[in-house]
Amino acid sequence: MPASGGGIVWDEGTVANTMAVNSRVETSGENAHAGIGGGSVFGTVANTTAVNSKVETSGENVHAGIGGGGSFLERLPTPRQ
């Protein structure tokens, strides 16, 4: 689960204050979550900033995003800049 920040962020884990500039995260395949902040998130991702960045995934049961790719239990607000 590729990510800029953490591949998998577990229940008690936190990824915070992450910045990605001119980055690209790509995955493909089954359950191939991708994210800037976390690829698959069960814990906390906070204060993620992405500038001129792209996250893409393809395949079955896949999610992509800035902040995290998939499996969110709670999403904290990140201010727009």
C-alpha positions in Angstrom: 0.0 0.0 0.0 2.2 2.8 -1.2 1.9 6.1 0.5 3.9 9.3 1.3 3.8 9.2 5.1 2.8 5.7 6.1 1.9 2.5 4.1 -0.5 1.3 6.8 -1.4 3.5 9.8 -2.6 1.1 12.5 -5.2 1.8 15.3 -2.9 3.5 17.7 -0.7 5.0 15.0 -0.5 8.6 13.9 1.0 10.3 10.8 1.0 14.1 11.3 2.4 17.2 9.6 3.2 15.6 6.3 3.9 17.6 3.2 4.2 16.3 -0.4 5.4 18.6 -3.2 5.5 17.5 -6.8 4.8 13.9 -5.9 3.0 11.1 -7.6 1.7 7.9 -5.8 0.4 5.0 -8.0 -0.8 1.5 -7.3 -2.7 -1.2 -9.1 -4.2 -4.6 -8.2 -6.5 -5.9 -5.5 -6.8 -3.9 -2.3 -4.0 -1.5 -3.6 -4.9 1.5 -1.5 -2.7 4.6 -2.2 -2.4 7.9 -0.3 -0.4 10.9 0.7 -0.6 10.6 4.5 -1.4 6.9 4.6 -2.3 4.1 2.2 -4.7 2.3 4.4 -5.7 4.1 7.6 -7.0 2.7 10.8 -5.4 5.3 13.1 -4.9 9.0 12.6 -3.7 11.1 9.8 -3.6 14.9 10.5 -2.3 18.0 8.9 -1.5 16.6 5.5 -0.6 19.0 2.7 -0.1 18.1 -1.0 1.1 20.6 -3.6 1.1 19.8 -7.2 0.7 16.1 -6.3 -1.3 13.2 -7.7 -2.6 9.9 -6.2 -3.9 7.2 -8.5 -4.9 3.6 -8.1 -6.7 1.0 -10.2 -8.0 -2.5 -9.6 -10.5 -4.2 -7.4 -11.4 -2.8 -4.0 -9.0 0.2 -4.2 -9.1 3.6 -2.7 -6.9 6.6 -3.3 -6.6 10.0 -1.6 -4.7 12.8 0.0 -4.8 12.3 3.7 -5.3 8.5 3.2 -6.3 5.9 0.7 -8.8 3.7 2.4 -10.2 2.1 5.6 -10.9 5.4 7.5 -12.5 5.2 10.9 -12.3 8.9 11.4 -11.1 11.7 9.3 -9.8 14.9 10.9 -10.2 18.2 9.2 -7.2 19.5 7.4 -7.3 23.2 6.6 -7.1 24.2 2.9 -4.2 26.4 2.0 
